[in-house]
Amino acid sequence: MKLSCFCSAMLLFLLTRLRDCDGGNILVFPIEGSHWVNMDVMIKALHSRGHNITIIRSSQSWYIKESSSYYKTITVPVEGSMNNKEFITNIIKSVMDYERGALPLMNFLHSTVGMFSTFTAFHENVCKFVAAILDNEGLIKNMRASNFDLMLTDPCWGGGVILGKYLNLPLVYNVRWLITGDAHFALAPSPISYIPITGTGFTDKMTFLQRVKNVILHVITQMQYSLVVAKTYQPLCEKYFGPSINFNNLVVDADIWLMRADFVFEFPRPTMPNMVYMGGFQCKPAQPLPQHLEDFIQSSGDHGVILMSMGTFVNELPHDLTDDIAAAFAKLPQKVIWKHKGYRPASLGNNTLLVDWMPQNDILGHPKTRLFVAHGGTNGVQEAMYHGVPVVGVPAFFDQYDNLLRLQARGGAKILTLSTVNKNSFLSDIQEVLSDQSYRENMQRLSRLHRDQPIEPLNRAIFWIEFVMRHKGAAHLKSNSYKMEWYFYHSIDVACFLAGILALVLVTTVMLIRCLLYVLFSNKAKQD
């Protein structure tokens, strides 16, 4: 009996060691906040497949823990004020306060021009962090000796791109944004006649005036991107790679772009062969809830529950707005679970439960959940779509309005704005979405479409990460377009060449006709 147990234990040990040997060695350069939340899902899945994960993090990181059972960390000491939690929350509070009091045009100018210096300072801090890594010869030597198979990063911050290229590793992106906009625009053909720029609030069906605004915002976005890159990441590239290396070329030279979107959610648009769509990869069937939450939900009876969350960064709204929302909730027959910290509203009803944290996905998947009041972050709207729960959106900043717009355009959501929300409007819109069954029916239709796939999004993402490790990259999927100058890409040189030939033919023809007419008239004059 003892021998049998010993043999079984040895067999299990050998199988575990074999799995470790077959696993890859992955270096991850993540970013904070909600981006880390979905990166963490992918890291856990990779670990479960036997891969070794190493996270490189700042000593000021507040989301990425230094100790974990499923990844190792390299913690880089940084001095001064980096992109810590206080820095981020102050930016967000400033944006929210301004949006509540500004006219639409002023809010647009504030978000695109007024915040530019703050935005640049943010990326300068990222560059300082990367420089601290690259200047540490011992750390770089150890990372090279670790024989990593690839770099997994979110290119919304440019640091992972530079570090990955410096270590000469294949690059895989967990991506939706590149510094100032949608990542598609960096790689895929993007006709702005029907592809709305983030921030316009337009769908893919635009009027003439909307297309004018779309073009203007596209130009502004491209200028912002170029200025931020020129001020922050390009000098870093020149320092460590030489003056001939362009940061933009490093960015688009990634092997695989794992896009946090799918075409149930996104508007149709051109794409590229190394763009892999994994929208909703963080979604999963609901798990049993903690007993106190389950009891609270069951106490709602047939009315069900409403879930409210303003996301990772916004734990507290302005006090007057918080009071209005609480007063509106108090008038509803539904029970409400509200993720909220700080000020406790005086108008809070007995039907509302305030919590610091909640298992959002599991509550959305509960059969008694009737509505999701959300800020419009990508993770939240995709979880709502996965579970077929209609949404009342209160977007605060960045891409949130545009995310909610995609649900609203498909009949699954209604959008409010911070500048117009009050007790009466909030209550009226919630009652509308609860009473009109078309919102739930449309979201459940989107849920069926999203789930009807031959392979789950997370498994698709893992396959392509392992594909890059097996083949040491995916060069055969990369387009040559990123190496071309813009005038080559748009065939301006060809157009000029053909125009020159046409002009030469026309000039030659005109000259021949003039000569012919001259000869004819000269002969006629001699005969006369």
Secondary structure, 3 states (H helix, E strand, C coil): CHHHHHHHHHHHHHHHHHHHHHCCEEEEECCCCHHHHHHHHHHHHHHHCCCEEEEEEECCCCCCCCCCCCCEEEEECCCCCCCCHHHHHHHHHHHHHHHHHCCHHHHHHHHHHHCHHHHHHHHHHHHHHHHHHHCCHHHHHHHHHCCCCEEEECCCCCHHHHHHHHCCCCEEEEECEECCEECHHHHCCCCCCCCCCCCCCCCCCCCHHHHHHHHHHHHHHHHHHHHHHHHHHHHHHHHHHCCCCCHHHHHHCCCEEEECCCCCCCCCCCCCCCEEECCCCCCCCCCCCCHHHHHHHHCCHHHCEEEEECCCCCCCCCHHHHHHHHHHHHCCCCEEEEECCCCCCCCCCCCEEEECCCCHHHHHCCCCEEEEEECCCHHHHHHHHHHCCCEEECCCCCCHHHHHHHHHHCCCEEECCCCCCCHHHHHHHHHHHHHCHHHHHHHHHHHHHHHCCCCCHHHHHHHHHHHHHHHCCCHHHCCHHHHCCHHHHCCHHHHHHHHHHHHHHHHHHHHHHHHHHHHHHHHHHHHC
